């Protein structure tokens, strides 16, 4: 590789580009998050230029690890590991032909975009010149279904060349939208809803209420694996916490409770716990994996009865999703296989065979008065253990 050609990472963002007057704050946070994601793989510098970020490595780096890390950074629309060369057609040609051995015999298409419209050649003319050079090197042209596409981006000072476009997760940079507390169960839905709030730029911590005798069993279970899988989407320089707590105080009171209403009262109990933690730690909302009508506790009537127990906003990003859509997202996120591992969850233990699909609010409140719910919540909060992820 000549002195005028270097390897860089060319990063494009989507929503961040639409942020108007405060766009720079989003860009700076994205740069910080990218730096955090790449820190373990070496030294990199990041600069903003012409509606993209160009990351320059200080030395060699592991491309596979870097691709994986950047694929988890919210705010990135797509990226490519590219060759950077002079913004000159002859230099472009030489740099592209340096790939000719890997392209020879394949059908190709050249796709050029000019950020700098002052460049003397049109995008189409660049396509023709570079395409002709590649044909001379043993390639064929297929504009509809090529085996390889050569992407060229002409900037004001450099030209970037790549043979790939790796999709990022999109969304907003984690940290731009405030802190929320996600109610994490051992099922499929709540990890996905947590991921969706991360995608909207939230810092997400987790609360798990478990049926074990002590918190250690929960910490040693798949819940920790799920929390760590989601933690991979948060920058390493931002703290993430998992709160674990047993539900034994509620269980003692539930024995004499009306079973048809127990599940809604239990969910109100968890919401109350989450509110207590939210006030103490500064969360601006709660997150649940509810999908309207999926199960008895998620009917409109029961969601209304559950929601009433919260002083904080309750966000339900999966509310309009069906189960298959949630499963597909869980597989994409990487939590599905963990979620289907066997686990004894509280919700399954309190679920009556035929629970009411419309628990009246006054009935739920009457039961809470009878069991002195405020005392139950207070005693439970005293047993909370915090795990730093």
ABEGO torsion letter per residue (X at the ends): XBAABBBBBBBBBBAAAAAEAAAAAAAAAAAAAAAAAAAAAEBBBBBBBGGBBBBBBBEBBBAAAAAAAAAABBGBABBBBBBBBBBBAAAAAAAAAAAAAAABGBBBBBBBBBABAABABBAAAAAAAAAAAAAAAGBBBBAABBABBBBBBBBAABBBBBABBBBBAEEBBBGAAEBBBBBBBABAAAAAAAAAAAAAGBBBBBBBBBABABAAAAAABAAAAAAAAAAAABBAABBBBBBBBBAAAAAAAAAABBAAAAAAAAAAAAAAAAAAAAAAAGBABBBBABBBGABAAABAAAAAAAAAABABBBBBAAAABBAAAAAAAAAAAGAAAAAABBBBBAAAAABBABBBABBBAAAAAAAAAAAGAAAAAAAAAAABBBBBX
